[in-house]
Protein backbone atom coordinates (compact mmCIF):
# COMPACT_ATOMS: atom_id res chain seq x y z
CA UNK A 1 0.00 0.00 0.00
CA UNK A 2 1.51 3.33 -0.96
CA UNK A 3 1.51 5.74 1.95
CA UNK A 4 3.44 8.83 2.85
CA UNK A 5 2.85 11.62 5.28
CA UNK A 6 4.02 15.17 4.96
CA UNK A 7 4.15 17.62 7.82
CA UNK A 8 3.72 21.23 6.75
CA UNK A 9 4.04 24.21 9.02
CA UNK A 10 2.56 27.48 7.86
CA UNK A 11 1.89 30.69 9.72
CA UNK A 12 -0.63 29.79 12.46
CA UNK A 13 -1.42 26.48 10.83
CA UNK A 14 -0.09 22.96 11.15
CA UNK A 15 -1.44 20.42 8.72
CA UNK A 16 -0.59 16.78 8.37
CA UNK A 17 -1.47 15.37 4.99
CA UNK A 18 -1.77 11.69 4.14
CA UNK A 19 -1.80 10.15 0.69
CA UNK A 20 -2.89 6.57 0.38
CA UNK A 21 -4.64 3.79 -1.52
CA UNK A 22 -3.53 1.93 -4.57
CA UNK A 23 -6.48 0.32 -6.31
CA UNK A 24 -4.46 -2.75 -7.19
CA UNK A 25 -3.55 -3.50 -3.57
CA UNK A 26 -4.81 -6.65 -1.91
CA UNK A 27 -6.70 -4.54 0.65
CA UNK A 28 -8.94 -2.95 -1.98
CA UNK A 29 -11.91 -5.28 -2.19
CA UNK A 30 -14.40 -2.89 -3.77
CA UNK A 31 -17.23 -4.13 -1.58
CA UNK A 32 -15.54 -3.39 1.73
CA UNK A 33 -13.52 -0.66 3.35
CA UNK A 34 -10.06 -0.15 1.87
CA UNK A 35 -8.71 -0.11 5.42
CA UNK A 36 -9.23 -3.71 6.41
CA UNK A 37 -6.44 -3.23 8.94
CA UNK A 38 -6.66 0.06 10.85
CA UNK A 39 -2.89 0.22 11.26
CA UNK A 40 -2.56 1.58 7.73
CA UNK A 41 -2.65 5.34 7.61
CA UNK A 42 -2.72 6.06 11.33
CA UNK A 43 -1.35 9.52 11.93
CA UNK A 44 -1.08 11.71 14.99
CA UNK A 45 -2.33 15.28 14.42
CA UNK A 46 -0.77 17.19 17.31
CA UNK A 47 -1.54 14.28 19.62
CA UNK A 48 -4.88 13.16 18.15
CA UNK A 49 -4.66 9.64 16.74
CA UNK A 50 -6.68 9.40 13.53
CA UNK A 51 -6.98 7.48 10.28
CA UNK A 52 -8.92 7.65 7.05
CA UNK A 53 -11.39 5.08 5.83
CA UNK A 54 -12.40 4.72 2.18
CA UNK A 55 -15.18 2.55 0.81
CA UNK A 56 -14.35 2.17 -2.86
CA UNK A 57 -17.87 0.99 -3.71
CA UNK A 58 -19.59 3.29 -1.26
CA UNK A 59 -21.10 2.91 2.19
CA UNK A 60 -24.49 3.83 3.60
CA UNK A 61 -26.29 6.28 1.29
CA UNK A 62 -23.45 6.09 -1.22
CA UNK A 63 -23.35 2.30 -1.55
CA UNK A 64 -22.82 1.20 -5.18
CA UNK A 65 -22.99 4.79 -6.47
CA UNK A 66 -20.24 6.79 -4.75
CA UNK A 67 -16.79 6.59 -3.23
CA UNK A 68 -17.29 7.11 0.51
CA UNK A 69 -14.61 8.81 2.59
CA UNK A 70 -14.47 9.08 6.38
CA UNK A 71 -12.13 10.02 9.22
CA UNK A 72 -11.93 8.06 12.47
CA UNK A 73 -10.54 9.27 15.80
CA UNK A 74 -8.80 6.43 17.64
CA UNK A 75 -7.72 6.04 21.25
CA UNK A 76 -4.16 7.32 21.61
CA UNK A 77 -1.36 7.72 24.11
CA UNK A 78 -1.92 11.46 24.57
CA UNK A 79 -5.71 11.58 25.01
CA UNK A 80 -5.50 12.71 28.66
CA UNK A 81 -3.58 15.81 27.56
CA UNK A 82 -5.83 16.80 24.66
CA UNK A 83 -8.86 19.04 24.42
CA UNK A 84 -12.14 17.16 23.88
CA UNK A 85 -14.39 17.06 22.01
CA UNK A 86 -12.28 17.10 18.84
CA UNK A 87 -13.64 20.02 16.81
CA UNK A 88 -10.86 20.84 14.35
CA UNK A 89 -11.76 21.45 10.71
CA UNK A 90 -11.03 18.36 8.59
CA UNK A 91 -10.60 18.67 4.83
CA UNK A 92 -10.76 15.64 2.54
CA UNK A 93 -9.49 15.98 -1.04
CA UNK A 94 -9.42 13.57 -3.96
CA UNK A 95 -6.49 14.78 -6.05
CA UNK A 96 -6.61 15.43 -9.79
CA UNK A 97 -3.51 13.62 -11.12
CA UNK A 98 -3.58 15.19 -14.58
CA UNK A 99 -3.84 18.97 -14.48
CA UNK A 100 -4.31 19.53 -10.75
CA UNK A 101 -7.33 21.76 -11.34
CA UNK A 102 -10.26 19.46 -10.64
CA UNK A 103 -9.58 18.33 -7.08
CA UNK A 104 -12.73 17.25 -5.23
CA UNK A 105 -12.73 18.78 -1.76
CA UNK A 106 -15.16 18.52 1.14
CA UNK A 107 -14.60 19.84 4.65
CA UNK A 108 -16.36 19.55 7.97
CA UNK A 109 -15.99 20.45 11.62
CA UNK A 110 -17.19 17.58 13.83
CA UNK A 111 -20.33 18.26 15.83
CA UNK A 112 -19.31 18.75 19.48
CA UNK A 113 -22.11 16.44 20.62
CA UNK A 114 -21.31 13.64 18.16
CA UNK A 115 -19.81 10.39 19.45
CA UNK A 116 -17.24 10.74 16.65
CA UNK A 117 -15.77 13.84 18.32
CA UNK A 118 -15.59 12.63 21.93
CA UNK A 119 -12.56 11.22 23.69
CA UNK A 120 -12.44 7.57 22.60
CA UNK A 121 -13.40 4.99 25.22
CA UNK A 122 -13.02 2.07 22.81
CA UNK A 123 -10.23 1.52 20.29
CA UNK A 124 -11.96 3.82 17.80
CA UNK A 125 -14.85 6.23 17.64
CA UNK A 126 -17.54 6.01 14.99
CA UNK A 127 -16.43 7.34 11.62
CA UNK A 128 -17.49 10.76 10.37
CA UNK A 129 -17.33 12.03 6.82
CA UNK A 130 -19.02 11.73 3.47
CA UNK A 131 -20.86 8.61 2.26
CA UNK A 132 -21.35 10.36 -1.12
CA UNK A 133 -17.92 11.91 -1.55
CA UNK A 134 -17.66 11.49 -5.33
CA UNK A 135 -19.74 9.53 -7.88
CA UNK A 136 -18.13 6.28 -9.00
CA UNK A 137 -18.72 7.30 -12.64
CA UNK A 138 -16.14 10.08 -12.28
CA UNK A 139 -13.49 7.49 -11.29
CA UNK A 140 -14.10 5.12 -14.17
CA UNK A 141 -12.60 5.13 -17.64
CA UNK A 142 -9.50 6.53 -19.31
CA UNK A 143 -10.76 10.12 -19.00
CA UNK A 144 -10.75 10.01 -15.22
CA UNK A 145 -8.26 12.51 -13.80
CA UNK A 146 -8.43 10.85 -10.38
CA UNK A 147 -7.21 7.32 -11.16
CA UNK A 148 -3.88 6.78 -12.93
CA UNK A 149 -1.97 3.49 -13.00
CA UNK A 150 -4.63 1.98 -10.70
CA UNK A 151 -3.80 4.57 -8.04
CA UNK A 152 -5.74 7.47 -6.56
CA UNK A 153 -4.49 9.98 -4.03
CA UNK A 154 -6.56 11.29 -1.18
CA UNK A 155 -5.36 14.06 1.09
CA UNK A 156 -6.70 14.44 4.62
CA UNK A 157 -5.83 17.73 6.27
CA UNK A 158 -6.59 18.83 9.82
CA UNK A 159 -6.51 22.53 10.64
CA UNK A 160 -4.81 22.87 13.99
CA UNK A 161 -4.91 26.66 14.41
CA UNK A 162 -7.30 26.58 17.36
CA UNK A 163 -5.37 24.05 19.44
C-alpha positions in Angstrom: 0.0 0.0 0.0 1.5 3.3 -1.0 1.5 5.7 1.9 3.4 8.8 2.9 2.9 11.6 5.3 4.0 15.2 5.0 4.2 17.6 7.8 3.7 21.2 6.8 4.0 24.2 9.0 2.6 27.5 7.9 1.9 30.7 9.7 -0.6 29.8 12.5 -1.4 26.5 10.8 -0.1 23.0 11.1 -1.4 20.4 8.7 -0.6 16.8 8.4 -1.5 15.4 5.0 -1.8 11.7 4.1 -1.8 10.2 0.7 -2.9 6.6 0.4 -4.6 3.8 -1.5 -3.5 1.9 -4.6 -6.5 0.3 -6.3 -4.5 -2.7 -7.2 -3.6 -3.5 -3.6 -4.8 -6.6 -1.9 -6.7 -4.5 0.6 -8.9 -3.0 -2.0 -11.9 -5.3 -2.2 -14.4 -2.9 -3.8 -17.2 -4.1 -1.6 -15.5 -3.4 1.7 -13.5 -0.7 3.4 -10.1 -0.2 1.9 -8.7 -0.1 5.4 -9.2 -3.7 6.4 -6.4 -3.2 8.9 -6.7 0.1 10.9 -2.9 0.2 11.3 -2.6 1.6 7.7 -2.6 5.3 7.6 -2.7 6.1 11.3 -1.4 9.5 11.9 -1.1 11.7 15.0 -2.3 15.3 14.4 -0.8 17.2 17.3 -1.5 14.3 19.6 -4.9 13.2 18.1 -4.7 9.6 16.7 -6.7 9.4 13.5 -7.0 7.5 10.3 -8.9 7.7 7.1 -11.4 5.1 5.8 -12.4 4.7 2.2 -15.2 2.5 0.8 -14.4 2.2 -2.9 -17.9 1.0 -3.7 -19.6 3.3 -1.3 -21.1 2.9 2.2 -24.5 3.8 3.6 -26.3 6.3 1.3 -23.4 6.1 -1.2 -23.4 2.3 -1.5 -22.8 1.2 -5.2 -23.0 4.8 -6.5 -20.2 6.8 -4.7 -16.8 6.6 -3.2 -17.3 7.1 0.5 -14.6 8.8 2.6 -14.5 9.1 6.4 -12.1 10.0 9.2 -11.9 8.1 12.5 -10.5 9.3 15.8 -8.8 6.4 17.6 -7.7 6.0 21.3 -4.2 7.3 21.6 -1.4 7.7 24.1 -1.9 11.5 24.6 -5.7 11.6 25.0 -5.5 12.7 28.7 -3.6 15.8 27.6 -5.8 16.8 24.7 -8.9 19.0 24.4 -12.1 17.2 23.9 -14.4 17.1 22.0 -12.3 17.1 18.8 -13.6 20.0 16.8 -10.9 20.8 14.4 -11.8 21.5 10.7 -11.0 18.4 8.6 -10.6 18.7 4.8 -10.8 15.6 2.5 -9.5 16.0 -1.0 -9.4 13.6 -4.0 -6.5 14.8 -6.0 -6.6 15.4 -9.8 -3.5 13.6 -11.1 -3.6 15.2 -14.6 -3.8 19.0 -14.5 -4.3 19.5 -10.8 -7.3 21.8 -11.3 -10.3 19.5 -10.6 -9.6 18.3 -7.1 -12.7 17.2 -5.2 -12.7 18.8 -1.8 -15.2 18.5 1.1 -14.6 19.8 4.6 -16.4 19.6 8.0 -16.0 20.5 11.6 -17.2 17.6 13.8 -20.3 18.3 15.8 -19.3 18.7 19.5 -22.1 16.4 20.6 -21.3 13.6 18.2 -19.8 10.4 19.4 -17.2 10.7 16.6 -15.8 13.8 18.3 -15.6 12.6 21.9 -12.6 11.2 23.7 -12.4 7.6 22.6 -13.4 5.0 25.2 -13.0 2.1 22.8 -10.2 1.5 20.3 -12.0 3.8 17.8 -14.9 6.2 17.6 -17.5 6.0 15.0 -16.4 7.3 11.6 -17.5 10.8 10.4 -17.3 12.0 6.8 -19.0 11.7 3.5 -20.9 8.6 2.3 -21.4 10.4 -1.1 -17.9 11.9 -1.6 -17.7 11.5 -5.3 -19.7 9.5 -7.9 -18.1 6.3 -9.0 -18.7 7.3 -12.6 -16.1 10.1 -12.3 -13.5 7.5 -11.3 -14.1 5.1 -14.2 -12.6 5.1 -17.6 -9.5 6.5 -19.3 -10.8 10.1 -19.0 -10.7 10.0 -15.2 -8.3 12.5 -13.8 -8.4 10.8 -10.4 -7.2 7.3 -11.2 -3.9 6.8 -12.9 -2.0 3.5 -13.0 -4.6 2.0 -10.7 -3.8 4.6 -8.0 -5.7 7.5 -6.6 -4.5 10.0 -4.0 -6.6 11.3 -1.2 -5.4 14.1 1.1 -6.7 14.4 4.6 -5.8 17.7 6.3 -6.6 18.8 9.8 -6.5 22.5 10.6 -4.8 22.9 14.0 -4.9 26.7 14.4 -7.3 26.6 17.4 -5.4 24.1 19.4 
